[in-house]
Amino acid sequence: MQISANEVIARLLDVDSFVSWDRPPIGRAASPRYRQELVDASRRAGTDESVLTGEGLLRGRRVAVIACEFGFLAGSIGVAAAERIVTAVERATELGLPLIASPTSGGTRMQEGTVAFVQMVKIAGAVAVHKAAGLPYLVYLRNPTMGGVFASWGSLGHITFAQPGALIGFLGPRVYEALYGKPFPPDVQTAENLYRNGVIDGVVPIEVFRRIAHRALSVCAGLPLPLSAEPGWAAPVRNPGTSTNPSATAWDSVLSTRRPGRPGIRDLLRHTSQRVPLSGTGQGETDRTVLLALARFGGQPCVVFGHDRSGRLEEQTMSPAALREARRAMALAGELRLPLVLVIDTVGAALSKEAEERGLAGEIARCLADLVTLDTPTVSVLLGQGTGGGALALLPADRVLAARHGWLAPLPPEGASAIVFRDTEHAPELAAAQRIRSADLLEDGVVDRIVEEYPDAADEPVAFARRVVLAIAEELAALRSHPPEELRTLRLARYRRIGR
């Protein structure tokens, strides 16, 4: 299952495009035994250290690459290897190149002691500077990736994928058994388990990762394109049918958004290009009610996050993990300097003991604070149901679009009726009184633009999805002309005015 560094480079980059950046490893005081180990390791692995660095082309795009060689002392990182990694990261930053890292390592090199352990700090620092420059950092974890390597530069990727079946973890199983006298629980430190638990974004062979990296870089490091120049762009279908009746009630909209056939965020993404689905918070949490991806909307590259009605059971609500995944999306957009598109379509945030104890309210508050101060263009789309704090957390954007039947309310109308009238029979009356319809939201300054339904999105899912995607693309193109600090100022002023 182990793939050598040279194999990684050959399978990841275009043929004969790799140029090494490596110089002879820096010298270091070592015992005769350790010096001999280095000589033997070099002979067996065919490399002069446990890591190779350089640049090459990935489908014609210039990228920097760092790849560990497990055959050299189990890919362990000592002072010389760390210096090579940091030098490569700094060079990639200076040249403005995206960086792809592929670790495989047993961790810190024990022969060099604590000073080798501390090298992880400077590697993490160099990666942080690279990301702060707005440059993509993509990670492909190979079998095995353990210890300090996984706990530093192996866990800092904007996106992180792994080799199928790879052993990935912090504490090695042999070390655990030696320390605690019992075997480590099985099937925990596997790529597949980490994916299921929202630690990494996916598990794919390296040939598939090459395609994913190409798509990701087409979004992260790609320039906006006009609609007509975007590969695969499908123009919206112009439905000649009758538009929604302007006199439709708020309750009509509520019922419309609850129809099973109503299109959701996945239907929108089918009409985008260069899609790269991501997964989880990166911190061991995931929530099936939301979806995170990179994509191009009609040529406009962006981070996409939103509520996913297809992954939701009848009454399944947003957990704190969903909100933490939203904050990951905001952080990605900020670090990569990409616009952020948010899709609202939720029955609300979870009402449970677990949600309260895991900080639901605080996560809603932090989403609001992060979003209103984000230094990148933002577009929010009220696609369907907009219930409670789970909807509000994704609302405050530079431009807010709404489907004609989209609605926004502090509670489901039935819940509001239960509070005011102690029954649910007055839900239609409360929905009207609270002005939750898209038309009311437009009049009150909460929404900027309405996307029509002819007469209902569930009756024309493809045409409706394409119209929404086109509207998003148009808004993103318009927002790109504004400096980030101007957008932030205007965004804060906008929400300061609402209700006055």
Secondary structure as the mmCIF struct_conf table of DSSP 4:
data_model
#
loop_
_struct_conf.conf_type_id
_struct_conf.id
_struct_conf.beg_label_comp_id
_struct_conf.beg_label_asym_id
_struct_conf.beg_label_seq_id
_struct_conf.end_label_comp_id
_struct_conf.end_label_asym_id
_struct_conf.end_label_seq_id
HELX_RH_AL_P HELX_RH_AL_P1 ALA A 5 LEU A 12
BEND BEND1 LEU A 13 LEU A 13
HELX_LH_PP_P HELX_LH_PP_P1 ASP A 14 ASP A 14
TURN_TY1_P TURN_TY1_P1 VAL A 15 ASP A 16
STRN STRN1 VAL A 19 SER A 20
HELX_LH_PP_P HELX_LH_PP_P2 PRO A 24 GLY A 27
HELX_RH_AL_P HELX_RH_AL_P2 PRO A 32 ALA A 45
BEND BEND2 GLY A 46 SER A 50
STRN STRN2 VAL A 51 LEU A 58
TURN_TY1_P TURN_TY1_P2 ARG A 59 GLY A 60
STRN STRN3 ARG A 61 CYS A 68
TURN_TY1_P TURN_TY1_P3 PHE A 70 PHE A 72
HELX_RH_3T_P HELX_RH_3T_P1 LEU A 73 GLY A 75
STRN STRN4 ILE A 77 ILE A 77
HELX_RH_AL_P HELX_RH_AL_P3 VAL A 79 LEU A 95
TURN_TY1_P TURN_TY1_P4 GLY A 96 GLY A 96
STRN STRN5 LEU A 99 SER A 102
STRN STRN6 SER A 105 SER A 105
BEND BEND3 GLY A 107 GLY A 107
STRN STRN7 THR A 108 THR A 108
HELX_RH_3T_P HELX_RH_3T_P2 MET A 110 GLU A 112
HELX_RH_AL_P HELX_RH_AL_P4 GLY A 113 ALA A 132
TURN_TY1_P TURN_TY1_P5 ALA A 133 GLY A 134
STRN STRN8 TYR A 137 LEU A 141
BEND BEND4 ASN A 143 ASN A 143
STRN STRN9 THR A 145 MET A 146
HELX_RH_AL_P HELX_RH_AL_P5 GLY A 147 PHE A 150
TURN_TY1_P TURN_TY1_P6 ALA A 151 SER A 152
HELX_RH_3T_P HELX_RH_3T_P3 TRP A 153 SER A 155
BEND BEND5 HIS A 158 HIS A 158
STRN STRN10 ILE A 159 ALA A 162
TURN_TY1_P TURN_TY1_P7 PRO A 164 GLY A 165
STRN STRN11 LEU A 167 LEU A 167
STRN STRN12 ILE A 168 GLY A 169
BEND BEND6 PHE A 170 LEU A 171
HELX_RH_AL_P HELX_RH_AL_P6 PRO A 173 TYR A 180
BEND BEND7 GLY A 181 LYS A 182
HELX_LH_PP_P HELX_LH_PP_P3 PRO A 183 PRO A 185
TURN_TY1_P TURN_TY1_P8 PRO A 186 ASP A 187
BEND BEND8 VAL A 188 GLN A 189
STRN STRN13 THR A 190 THR A 190
HELX_RH_AL_P HELX_RH_AL_P7 ALA A 191 ARG A 196
TURN_TY1_P TURN_TY1_P9 ASN A 197 GLY A 198
BEND BEND9 VAL A 199 ASP A 201
STRN STRN14 GLY A 202 VAL A 203
HELX_RH_AL_P HELX_RH_AL_P8 ILE A 206 CYS A 220
BEND BEND10 ALA A 221 ALA A 221
HELX_LH_PP_P HELX_LH_PP_P4 GLY A 222 PRO A 224
HELX_RH_3T_P HELX_RH_3T_P4 LEU A 227 ALA A 229
BEND BEND11 GLU A 230 GLU A 230
TURN_TY1_P TURN_TY1_P10 PRO A 231 GLY A 232
HELX_LH_PP_P HELX_LH_PP_P5 ALA A 235 VAL A 237
BEND BEND12 GLY A 241 GLY A 241
HELX_LH_PP_P HELX_LH_PP_P6 THR A 242 ASN A 245
TURN_TY1_P TURN_TY1_P11 PRO A 246 SER A 247
HELX_RH_AL_P HELX_RH_AL_P9 ALA A 250 THR A 257
TURN_TY1_P TURN_TY1_P12 ARG A 258 ARG A 258
TURN_TY1_P TURN_TY1_P13 PRO A 260 GLY A 261
HELX_RH_AL_P HELX_RH_AL_P10 ILE A 265 LEU A 269
TURN_TY1_P TURN_TY1_P14 ARG A 270 HIS A 271
BEND BEND13 THR A 272 THR A 272
STRN STRN15 SER A 273 LEU A 278
BEND BEND14 GLY A 280 GLY A 280
BEND BEND15 GLY A 282 GLY A 284
TURN_TY1_P TURN_TY1_P15 ARG A 288 THR A 289
STRN STRN16 VAL A 290 PHE A 297
TURN_TY1_P TURN_TY1_P16 GLY A 298 GLY A 299
STRN STRN17 GLN A 300 HIS A 307
HELX_RH_3T_P HELX_RH_3T_P5 ARG A 309 GLY A 311
TURN_TY1_P TURN_TY1_P17 GLU A 314 GLU A 315
STRN STRN18 MET A 318 MET A 318
HELX_RH_AL_P HELX_RH_AL_P11 PRO A 320 LEU A 336
TURN_TY1_P TURN_TY1_P18 ARG A 337 ARG A 337
STRN STRN19 LEU A 340 THR A 346
BEND BEND16 VAL A 347 VAL A 347
STRN STRN20 ALA A 349 ALA A 349
BEND BEND17 SER A 352 SER A 352
HELX_RH_AL_P HELX_RH_AL_P12 LYS A 353 GLU A 357
TURN_TY1_P TURN_TY1_P19 ARG A 358 GLY A 359
HELX_RH_AL_P HELX_RH_AL_P13 LEU A 360 VAL A 372
TURN_TY1_P TURN_TY1_P20 THR A 373 THR A 373
BEND BEND18 ASP A 375 THR A 376
STRN STRN21 THR A 378 GLY A 386
STRN STRN22 THR A 387 THR A 387
HELX_RH_AL_P HELX_RH_AL_P14 GLY A 388 LEU A 392
TURN_TY1_P TURN_TY1_P21 ALA A 393 LEU A 394
BEND BEND19 ASP A 398 ASP A 398
STRN STRN23 ARG A 399 ALA A 403
TURN_TY1_P TURN_TY1_P22 ARG A 404 HIS A 405
STRN STRN24 TRP A 407 TRP A 407
STRN STRN25 ALA A 409 ALA A 409
BEND BEND20 PRO A 410 LEU A 411
HELX_RH_AL_P HELX_RH_AL_P15 PRO A 413 PHE A 421
BEND BEND21 ARG A 422 THR A 424
TURN_TY1_P TURN_TY1_P23 GLU A 425 HIS A 426
HELX_RH_AL_P HELX_RH_AL_P16 ALA A 427 ALA A 433
TURN_TY1_P TURN_TY1_P24 GLN A 434 ARG A 435
STRN STRN26 ARG A 437 ARG A 437
HELX_RH_AL_P HELX_RH_AL_P17 SER A 438 GLU A 443
TURN_TY1_P TURN_TY1_P25 ASP A 444 GLY A 445
BEND BEND22 VAL A 446 VAL A 446
BEND BEND23 ASP A 448 ASP A 448
STRN STRN27 ARG A 449 VAL A 451
BEND BEND24 TYR A 454 PRO A 455
HELX_RH_3T_P HELX_RH_3T_P6 ALA A 457 ASP A 459
BEND BEND25 GLU A 460 GLU A 460
HELX_RH_AL_P HELX_RH_AL_P18 PRO A 461 LEU A 479
TURN_TY1_P TURN_TY1_P26 ARG A 480 SER A 481
BEND BEND26 HIS A 482 HIS A 482
HELX_RH_AL_P HELX_RH_AL_P19 PRO A 484 ARG A 497
TURN_TY1_P TURN_TY1_P27 ILE A 498 GLY A 499
#
